[in-house]
């Protein structure tokens, strides 16, 4: 699916986080690239429920600067949200249906 990106700080490092719906599993796949070190690459990690094929992923920062991810499926109207937990790495909270 289409890629969404946002710049944020993870464990004190300036990063670009990207996310998209995985064609294989239908779940959201995330990767974080350290700024100025993008050539190091990143490992993709999947999260959340299996989504319909038309679901899109959006990334943003909340008022506290935490990473927030949302998915929306136009065909079902399903909206799911998660945000980064106060833990090391790219740890996300449980996905919530809205």
C-alpha positions as CSV (number, residue, x, y, z in Angstrom):
1,X,0.0,0.0,0.0
2,X,0.9,3.7,0.0
3,X,3.7,4.7,2.3
4,X,3.2,7.2,5.1
5,X,6.2,8.9,6.8
6,X,6.9,11.2,9.8
7,X,10.0,12.5,11.4
8,X,10.3,11.9,15.2
9,X,12.8,11.2,18.0
10,X,13.3,7.6,19.1
11,X,15.6,6.9,22.1
12,X,17.2,10.3,21.5
13,X,17.8,9.7,17.8
14,X,16.3,11.8,15.1
15,X,14.5,9.3,12.8
16,X,12.1,9.0,9.9
17,X,9.5,6.4,10.5
18,X,7.7,4.9,7.6
19,X,4.6,2.7,7.5
20,X,2.4,0.9,5.0
21,X,-0.1,-1.9,4.7
22,X,1.8,-5.1,4.0
23,X,0.6,-6.8,0.8
24,X,1.5,-10.2,2.2
25,X,-0.1,-10.2,5.7
26,X,-2.4,-7.2,5.4
27,X,-1.0,-5.8,8.7
28,X,0.8,-2.5,9.1
29,X,4.6,-2.7,8.5
30,X,6.8,-0.1,10.3
31,X,10.5,0.8,9.8
32,X,12.6,3.6,11.4
33,X,15.5,5.2,9.6
34,X,18.1,7.2,11.6
35,X,18.5,10.7,10.0
36,X,21.7,11.1,8.0
37,X,22.3,7.3,8.3
38,X,19.5,6.1,6.0
39,X,22.1,3.9,4.1
40,X,22.2,1.6,7.2
41,X,18.7,0.5,6.2
42,X,16.0,-0.7,8.6
43,X,14.2,-3.8,9.5
44,X,10.4,-3.8,8.9
45,X,8.2,-4.9,11.8
46,X,4.5,-5.7,11.5
47,X,1.9,-4.7,14.0
48,X,-1.9,-4.7,14.4
49,X,-4.8,-6.6,12.9
50,X,-5.1,-7.8,9.4
51,X,-6.6,-5.0,7.4
52,X,-8.8,-4.9,4.2
53,X,-7.0,-4.4,1.0
54,X,-8.2,-0.8,0.7
55,X,-6.9,0.3,4.1
56,X,-4.5,3.2,4.3
57,X,-2.0,4.1,7.0
58,X,-1.3,7.6,8.3
59,X,1.5,8.6,10.7
60,X,1.6,11.8,12.9
61,X,2.9,13.1,16.1
62,X,0.5,13.9,19.0
63,X,0.6,17.0,21.2
64,X,3.3,15.4,23.3
65,X,5.5,14.5,20.3
66,X,4.7,10.8,20.4
67,X,4.3,8.8,17.2
68,X,0.6,8.0,16.4
69,X,-0.5,5.6,13.7
70,X,-4.0,5.3,12.2
71,X,-5.5,3.0,9.6
72,X,-8.8,3.6,7.7
73,X,-10.6,1.2,5.4
74,X,-13.1,3.1,3.2
75,X,-15.0,-0.1,2.3
76,X,-15.7,-1.1,6.0
77,X,-15.4,2.3,7.7
78,X,-12.9,0.6,10.2
79,X,-10.6,3.1,11.9
80,X,-7.8,1.9,14.2
81,X,-5.4,3.9,16.2
82,X,-2.2,3.2,18.2
83,X,0.6,5.3,19.6
84,X,4.2,4.8,20.7
85,X,4.6,3.6,24.3
86,X,7.0,5.1,26.8
87,X,9.5,2.2,26.2
88,X,12.7,1.8,24.3
89,X,12.6,1.4,20.6
90,X,9.5,1.6,18.4
91,X,7.2,-0.1,20.9
92,X,3.5,0.6,20.1
93,X,0.5,0.3,22.3
94,X,-2.5,-2.0,21.5
95,X,-4.4,-1.0,18.4
96,X,-7.9,0.4,19.3
97,X,-10.9,0.4,17.1
98,X,-12.6,3.9,17.0
